[in-house]
Amino acid sequence: MAREFTRVGVVGLGTMGAGIVEVFARNGVDVTAVEISDTALERGRATLTGSTDRAVAKGKLAEAERDALMARVDFRVGLDALHDVDLVIEAVPEHLDLKQRIFAELDRVCKPETILATNTSSLSVTEISVATTRPNQVIGIHFFNPAPVMKLVEVVRTVVTSADVVADVEALCERLGKVDVTISDRAGFIANALLFGYLNHAVGMFEARYATREDIDAAMKLGCGLPMGPLALMDLIGLDTAYEILDTMYRRGGRDRRHAPAPLLKQMVTAGLLGRKSGRGFYTYERPGSPKVVPDEFTPLAADAALADGTRAIAKVGVVGSGTMATGIIEVFAKAGYEVVSVTRGAEKSAKVCEAVKTSLNKGVVRGKLSETDRDDALGRITWSATLEHLADVDLVVEAVIEELSVKKALFASLDEICKPGVVLATTTSSLPVIDVAMATQRPADVVGLHFFNPAPIMPLVEIVQTIRTSAETSATARAVCAKLGKTGVVCGDRSGFIVNALLFPYLNDAVKMLEASYSTADDIDYAMKLGCGYPMGPFELLDVVGLDVSLAIQRELYLELREPGFAPAPLLEHLVTAGYLGRKSGRGFRDHTRR
Ligand SMILES: NC(=O)c1ccc[n+]([C@@H]2O[C@H](COP(=O)([O-])OP(=O)(O)OC[C@H]3O[C@@H](n4cnc5c(N)ncnc54)[C@H](O)[C@@H]3O)[C@@H](O)[C@H]2O)c1
């Protein structure tokens, strides 16, 4: 007979505990909610009230439902209140000794049949379980933040957790409307093992002043479609919790340097900057606990004010190349009102690009996004040429030719001879050092990277890559151009992968390593990232779309430049590429696409 779970206990009503109480009470389960002191209890109650009130205000919960929900919760101080519950979920700070003490106490207080669960993110459930006399009834139930919203629950079974306990907890997750993945006890489980290396890397970028907090966050939101940027997410998680998770993962997970907490994190935690819960972390919030970011001394000036001076006037733009990116970029500039000179290697190629641009603009008309007049005006602004000399009088050149350094360098040397003084020369390279291209000219101060994303007419992000020789005027001009194109330009240094690829691909590579280690399946890993972290695609779905060969090449570049052992490409990725399994484009990658 499966267990009933009519009353559950939640220990610790912080960021996670309060949300977990809400999940149970919303689903008709009575909850005994326990804190360490009256003050903490009141804070927990206020969190729950705030969250349910917001749900009522948004029309997601009726007032009567909210009242019934609150009535199901019995708020208490001290673990003794848990003597009659069927299940306890512990959500106290991420310290092994604290959790072990609490589990020993729960073992004493609770009924013999009560299941004891921990919401730990990174500690060993097995080590926590041995503090009790019933390790076979101890399990990990790892909710995601915010618990009422995120669909995923990681169910962590140890080597001694009883099969019936696992089955009953899985059934409970279903009753709560959650999707569970059941896994064994490994540091970080699925989602955090893949997430925290990325988050720590983003903190490192910020700490090294590689890019601003706003630009790092915008890059990952707009470039990858993530619901939040990494630094905003750190603030939501809580920097103290994030520090503990990283520290444990470093120690338990093979001392991967990427999990050694960035020094800045420790400093911020010591200074009491814990993220949203304390009102200040990477960002400043209206008040402790508030999700609303308010301006502080690091907030960039309003875009217009920042761009008012020091930019060059750009009216006429040359685009060199005839591939997907060049085609998209021509369209983007022409639609934004720039005069465009497209230069390809021959009339035939020009005709093809012209046709592609027309088709794309026509699609815009059919979808009602563009008027016929605007389409005709945009087309009228483009001239088609096969001669670089036609770029003599443009104000900006955007190079989007093949990703080969020798080709790009030769092109920039020619542009240097042909173009007028004061022109801004931009490369769309996604993996080559911009400085190499810049040094092929006599005017490296005028050279910048403009890394558009594919498809350029749709993707809202452009990475503006400044080399150590790029002038402030050039990069301000690049920012002004991006703004006029309706794109968000994020400024970063000239390092392999810029912001997005440097943060994205190691995470994808880690997912491959996790699969290779048989810790979980591709389906469960994809679920975990989509339902636990709100990613639009799981890592294996994304790898198959991007192409395994492309992903491997980017990962190799990152590894070669940064020499970070953790960035070494996963052998499985190498093997799949060697076998010709390149993803959707070849019909097979991590999944077989021919049968769908
Ligand atoms: N923050 C996240 O995004 C997240 C996500 C999933 C899991 N987790 C895990 O959840 C657990 C809690 O993390 P959090 O971020 O909610 O921490 P938190 O600091 O926000 O809250 C912890 C709460 O536990 C209370 N507490 C401390 N000692 C207690 C005791 N002896 N008895 C009762 N209550 C006690 C504290 O007063 C505090 O309210 C950790 O194991 C963490 O790894 C966190």
The ligand as an SDF file (V2000), in Angstrom:
LIG
                    3D

 44 48  0  0  0  0  0  0  0  0999 V2000
   18.3680   28.8610   -2.8060 N   0  0  0  0  0  0  0  0  0  0  0  0
   18.1480   28.0310   -3.7910 C   0  0  0  0  0  0  0  0  0  0  0  0
   17.9900   28.4610   -4.9460 O   0  0  0  0  0  0  0  0  0  0  0  0
   18.0550   26.5420   -3.5270 C   0  0  0  0  0  0  0  0  0  0  0  0
   17.4850   25.7190   -4.4930 C   0  0  0  0  0  0  0  0  0  0  0  0
   17.3120   24.3510   -4.2110 C   0  0  0  0  0  0  0  0  0  0  0  0
   17.7650   23.8380   -3.0030 C   0  0  0  0  0  0  0  0  0  0  0  0
   18.3550   24.6750   -2.0920 N   0  0  0  0  0  0  0  0  0  0  0  0
   18.7800   24.0680   -0.8170 C   0  0  0  0  0  0  0  0  0  0  0  0
   17.7680   24.3310    0.1440 O   0  0  0  0  0  0  0  0  0  0  0  0
   18.3300   24.4340    1.4370 C   0  0  0  0  0  0  0  0  0  0  0  0
   17.9310   25.7770    2.0490 C   0  0  0  0  0  0  0  0  0  0  0  0
   18.4900   26.8260    1.2750 O   0  0  0  0  0  0  0  0  0  0  0  0
   17.8580   28.2900    1.2520 P   0  0  0  0  0  0  0  0  0  0  0  0
   18.4460   28.9930    0.0850 O   0  0  0  0  0  0  0  0  0  0  0  0
   16.3970   28.2060    1.4000 O   0  0  0  0  0  0  0  0  0  0  0  0
   18.5070   28.8870    2.5970 O   0  0  0  0  0  0  0  0  0  0  0  0
   18.0290   30.1570    3.4370 P   0  0  0  0  0  0  0  0  0  0  0  0
   19.2410   30.6520    4.1220 O   0  0  0  0  0  0  0  0  0  0  0  0
   17.2660   31.0970    2.5970 O   0  0  0  0  0  0  0  0  0  0  0  0
   17.0060   29.5360    4.5100 O   0  0  0  0  0  0  0  0  0  0  0  0
   17.3630   28.6410    5.5150 C   0  0  0  0  0  0  0  0  0  0  0  0
   16.3560   28.7390    6.6590 C   0  0  0  0  0  0  0  0  0  0  0  0
   16.6160   27.7040    7.6020 O   0  0  0  0  0  0  0  0  0  0  0  0
   16.3750   28.2120    8.8980 C   0  0  0  0  0  0  0  0  0  0  0  0
   17.0470   27.3950    9.9010 N   0  0  0  0  0  0  0  0  0  0  0  0
   18.3740   27.3770   10.1960 C   0  0  0  0  0  0  0  0  0  0  0  0
   18.5850   26.4690   11.1740 N   0  0  0  0  0  0  0  0  0  0  0  0
   17.4060   25.9130   11.4800 C   0  0  0  0  0  0  0  0  0  0  0  0
   16.9790   24.9310   12.4500 C   0  0  0  0  0  0  0  0  0  0  0  0
   17.8510   24.3510   13.2530 N   0  0  0  0  0  0  0  0  0  0  0  0
   15.6690   24.6120   12.4940 N   0  0  0  0  0  0  0  0  0  0  0  0
   14.7890   25.1910   11.6820 C   0  0  0  0  0  0  0  0  0  0  0  0
   15.1240   26.1360   10.7610 N   0  0  0  0  0  0  0  0  0  0  0  0
   16.4210   26.4800   10.6680 C   0  0  0  0  0  0  0  0  0  0  0  0
   16.8880   29.6340    8.8050 C   0  0  0  0  0  0  0  0  0  0  0  0
   16.3090   30.4420    9.8330 O   0  0  0  0  0  0  0  0  0  0  0  0
   16.4420   30.0580    7.4050 C   0  0  0  0  0  0  0  0  0  0  0  0
   15.1680   30.6540    7.4150 O   0  0  0  0  0  0  0  0  0  0  0  0
   19.8280   24.2750    1.2660 C   0  0  0  0  0  0  0  0  0  0  0  0
   20.1670   22.9260    1.4870 O   0  0  0  0  0  0  0  0  0  0  0  0
   20.0390   24.6350   -0.2100 C   0  0  0  0  0  0  0  0  0  0  0  0
   21.1740   24.0450   -0.7500 O   0  0  0  0  0  0  0  0  0  0  0  0
   18.4770   26.0040   -2.3110 C   0  0  0  0  0  0  0  0  0  0  0  0
  1  2  1  0
  2  3  2  0
  2  4  1  0
  4  5  1  0
  4 44  2  0
  5  6  2  0
  6  7  1  0
  7  8  2  0
  8  9  1  0
  8 44  1  0
  9 10  1  0
  9 42  1  0
 10 11  1  0
 11 12  1  0
 11 40  1  0
 12 13  1  0
 13 14  1  0
 14 15  2  0
 14 16  1  0
 14 17  1  0
 17 18  1  0
 18 19  2  0
 18 20  1  0
 18 21  1  0
 21 22  1  0
 22 23  1  0
 23 24  1  0
 23 38  1  0
 24 25  1  0
 25 26  1  0
 25 36  1  0
 26 27  1  0
 26 35  1  0
 27 28  2  0
 28 29  1  0
 29 30  1  0
 29 35  2  0
 30 31  1  0
 30 32  2  0
 32 33  1  0
 33 34  2  0
 34 35  1  0
 36 37  1  0
 36 38  1  0
 38 39  1  0
 40 41  1  0
 40 42  1  0
 42 43  1  0
M  CHG  2   8   1  16  -1
M  END
$$$$
